[in-house]
Amino acid sequence: MTKAKSTTKYIFGLDTFGDIPSDDNGTLLSHAQAIRQVVDEAVLADRLGVDVIALGEHHRPDYAISSPETILAGIATRTKNITLATGVTVLSSDDPVRVYQRFATLDALSNGRAQVILGRGSFTESFPLFGYDLRDYNKLFEEKIELFAELIKEKPVTWTGTTRAALDNADVYPKTESGHLDTHVGVGGSPESIIRAARYGFPLMLAIIGGAPDRFVPYVELYRRAAADLGTVAHPIGMHSPGFVADTDQEARDIAWRPFKENRDRIGRDRGWPPLTRQQYESEIEHGSLYIGSPETVAQKIATSMKTLGAERFDLVYGTGPLAASARLHNVELFGSTVVPRVRELLNEQSKTTDKSRLDGRR
């Protein structure tokens, strides 16, 4: 009897918001240096065979990336294979037509490697910056994603809403060579956002930044159920979570601790969170969604989480806080050269075990 083979294509990526790194003496780099650092990290990731580099959009002093697609265009000129994604593009405070045009242009420059991940934005600095009222937070995203879903069909669009000017049989350029701009939706745990992604037939990228990953299983089930009810396609699930890889578990925990705490406490001051303790940090590594450790430790945890959620993509949000630039590069090197191959190996072993169990059950 021929053994059944798994056909799952697993995808692995690296995400960054352009956190401002430090040099080896602890001095923070400039925003310009931080941007060039991200480009160098993407080039290394491409050379190591990492599938995706995803850049988040922020408008804060602690992050250097406010225009992901511009940096991705620069990365496109120095890489060959890596998918050039956002993580996320804040569609609510942008114009869908311009977002489509920018990413269609990136797609042309990169020979079809552009990917836009749309989101509402967990940070809200972009709303007043671009003249939007936060009271319209939900309406802005609902209307704009509706329009974006029409734009990526790459046909003349007629659309009317309240958040921007109407379009009457408007044709938008440039067109992509494939006729399809790769579009996903990033969701942090809102059931309404899950259903919305299913309604438009967009692949789902889950932002899991705290707590046990298995708490997102109901959202995965909701996405698949909603797609079935709405008659759309339930695409393979992706997930992203923060982490850091070093040569040993203890080294990784010690190096990442202070930068992670500084970043978490800075955000916490805005949101009313108490300061992070070392005990909480260690607990999140052991039981939650911090993927910090040696290559083997991180690989084992990624494989377990992907299996738990049935996810086929995992992006590591690396370089959180003012980590040293050299440590970030080493993290990218270990992730691409050691972690990703090991996770693939673990997932393939799991698939073979599942296939064997199914065959044994039919005998």
N, C-alpha and C positions, 0 to 999 in steps of 0.2 A: 504494500500500500504506500502511495506517495505521501510524504509528510506535508501537511498544510504549512504554508509560509505566510508570515505577516507582511502586509503591504502598507502598513502605516509609515508615513513619512514624517518623522519628528523634526521639529524646527527649534533652533536655539539662537537666542539673541542677547544683546547687551543694551541696556537702557541707561541714559544719563540725562540729567537736567542741566548739565554744565556747571555742577558745583565748583566753587572756586577752590582749587587745590593749593597746597603749600609746597615750598621747596624742601629739601632735606634738612634745612635749618629751622623750619617752622614758619617761614615768612610767606604770607599769602601772595599768590600770583595775581597779576592784573586780569581784568576781564578778557582782554585780547589774548593774553597768554593761555588763559583757561580754554578759550575757543580753539586755539591752535593745538592744545593738548588733546582735546576731543578728536580732532582730525587725525592726529598721530595714533591715538588709540583705535580709531576705526580702521586705519590702514593696517595696523597690526592684526586686528580681528579678522579682516578680510584675508590676509596672508595665512592665518591659521585655520581658515575654513568656517568661521562663525557665520551663521546664516543671515543674521539681521543686526543692524545698528539702528536704534530708535532714540530720537532726541526729543525731549519734552520742551514745551513752551512755558516760560515763566517771565514775569516782569518784576523781579525782586533783586535787591543788591547781592544776595548770596548765590544767585544763579546767573550764568553768563549767556544762556541761550534764550533769546526772545524771538528769534526768527529761524526755526529749525531747518526749513527748506533751503535757506541760503547756505548754511553750513553743510547740509547734505549735498548741495550742488558742488561745493568745494571737495567734499569727500568723493563724489562721483568721478572727479577727474583723476583721482589717485588710487582708485580701486577697480576691481574687475567683476566680482561676483556678489558681493554682499548686498542684501536688500536694504534700501535706504528709507527708513520709516520715521514717523513721529510717534511720540508717546506722552502726551497727545497734542493734537492741534485743537485749540479752544475755539470751536466753531461758533459758539454763542456770541463771542465778541469780535468775530471776523465776518467777512463777506463771502458767502458760498461761491459766488462767481470767481472772485479773486483767488480763493483757496483752490478751486478746481484748476484755474489757469496756471498757478504757480506749480502745482504738483504735476500737471500735464507737461509743463516745461521741464521739470526735474526728470520726469519719465523719459523724455526725449534725450536729455543730456546723458542719462545713465543707461541707455539702451533697455528701457523697460523695467528698471529696478525700483521705481518709486512705490511707496506704500503710505497712505495717509490713515492714521488712526484718529478718529474724531472723538471728542469728549466735551463735556460741559465745563470742566475745569474745577478742580478741588480748591484752587486758589482763585481769588476774585479780583486781583489787582488790575487785570486787563479791562474789566467792565467800566470803571470810572475813567481809566486811561483813554479809552476809545469812545467814551460818551454814551455808555449803556447803563440803564437803570437795573440794579440788582433785583428790584421787584418783578422784573420781567424774565428772571433767570430761566424758568422752565419754558415759557413761551418762546423765548429767543432760540433755544436749542430745538424745540419741536418744529418750529417753522423752518429753521435753517437746514435741519437735516432732511426735511421733506423736500426742500429745493435741491439740496445736494444730490439726493437720490435720483432726481430727474436729470441733473446736469451730467452725471456720469454715464447716462445712456448715450451721450454724445449726439443728440438730435436736437432740433429746435425746441425750445422750452417756453411754454406759456404757464405762468404762475402768478398767483396773487396772495399777498399776506399783509401783515401789519408791521413787520419789523424791517422791511426794506422796500425799495421800489418794485412794482410789478414788472413782469417780463411778458412780452407778447411775441410769440414765435421767434424768440431770440436764439441765434446760433452763437455758440461760445467756442473760442479758439485759444490754443492749438488743440487739435484732436490727438489722441494717443495712437501709436502705431498698431497696438493690439485691439483698440476699440473699447478698452476697459481699464479704468484706473483702479488699482487694488485698494479697496476701502474697507476698513474695520471700524468697530466702535469700542472704545475703552469704557469699562463700567467698574465702579467701585463698590457696588452692592445694592443699588437701587432696583427693586423689582420693576418699576416703570421703565427704567432704562434697558433692562433685560428684554422686556416685551417689545420695546421700540426697536431694538436691534433685530429682533426676530421679524417684526412687521416689515422692515425694509430689506430683509434677507442679507444683512451684513454679518460677517464673522465677528465673534465676540472675543474681546481681550479683557480678562479679569485682572483688575489691580488689587492684589492681595498684599496689603502692607502691614498687617498685624493680626494676631490670633491664629488659631489652627486652620490650615487650609480646608479641612473637611467641612467647615461651616459654610463653604460656598457650594457644596454639592446640591442643595435645593435650588440655587440659581442656575446651575447647569441643567438640572431637570426642568426648570421653568422655561429656559430658553428652547430646549428641544420640544417641549410640550406646546409652547406658544407657536413655534414654527410649524408644527404639524397642524395645529388648529387654524392657523392663518394661511396655510397652503404655500409657505415659503421653504427655503432650504436651511436646515440646521447645520452650519459649517462646523468643522473641527474647532474645539475650544483652545484658546491660548490663555496664558497667565503670566503676570510679572510680579516679582517680589524683590525686596532689597537684599543685598548680601555682599560678601567680600571673601576672597580666597587668598590664602597665604600658604607657606610651606607646611605649617603645622596648625593644629586646632588652637593651641594656646597663643601662638603668634598672631593668628588671624583675629582672635577675640581681643587681644591687647592692643593691636594696631588700630582696629576699627572703633574701639570703645569711645575714646574721647571725641573724635570727629562726629561719630553717630550721635552721641549725647548732645554735642553743641548744636547740631542741626535740629534734632528733635526738640530741644529746649527752646530754641529760637522760635520755632513754629508754635510750640506749646504756649509761649508767652502771648501770642496773638489769639490763641484759641482757648485759653483758660485751663491748660493741662498742667499738672504738677511736674516738677523736674524729674527726669528719668533717673532711676537708681540702677546701680550695677546689677542688683538682684533681678530687677525687671528685664534688663538687657539679657542676662544669662538665661532667664526663663523663656524669653522670646526665641532665643537661639535653640534651646532644647525642645520647646513644645509649640512654638508659633511659626511666624513667617519671616524669620531672619536666617538667611542661608550663609552663615559665617563659619569658616573652618578650613581644614585641609582639603585638597581636591577630592579625596575619597569621601570624606564626611559630607561635603556639599553635594557631590554626585549622588550619594545614597539618598539624601533628603530630597533632592529634586526628583529623582526617579519615583520615590514614594508618593510625593505630592501629585505628580502627573498621573500616576496610576489611580490615586484616590479620586481625582476629578475627571479622569478620562481625557486629560488634556494632551494635545499633540504639539504644543509649543510652550516653551518656557523662556522668558527673558529675565536676566539678572540685572536688577537696578544696582549698578556698581558706583563706587566713588562718592558715597554719601558724606557730605560735610567736607571740612578742610583736610582731607587725606593728602599725604605726600604724593606728588605726581609720580614719583618712581614706584611707590606702592600700588598705585592705580595701574600703571603699565604692567607690573608683575601680575596683578590680578587678572588682567586681560589675557596675558600669556598663559597662565595656569588654566583659566576657564576654557580657552580655545584649544590648547594642546592636550589637556588632561581631563578636565571635568566633562566636556561635551562628549568625547569618545567613550568615556566610562559610563555616562548616563545612557547613551545609545546601547552600549553593551548590556546594561542592566535591564533596560526596557525590552530589548530583543530576547533576553533570557526569559523574562516574564511572559512574553508573547508565545515563546516556544512551549513553556509549561502549560499555558492556557490552551494552546492548540492541541497538545498531547492529551490533556484532560478531556477535551471535546471528542477527540478521536476514540479515546478509551470508552467514553460514555456511549458512543454509537455502536460499539462492538457487541 
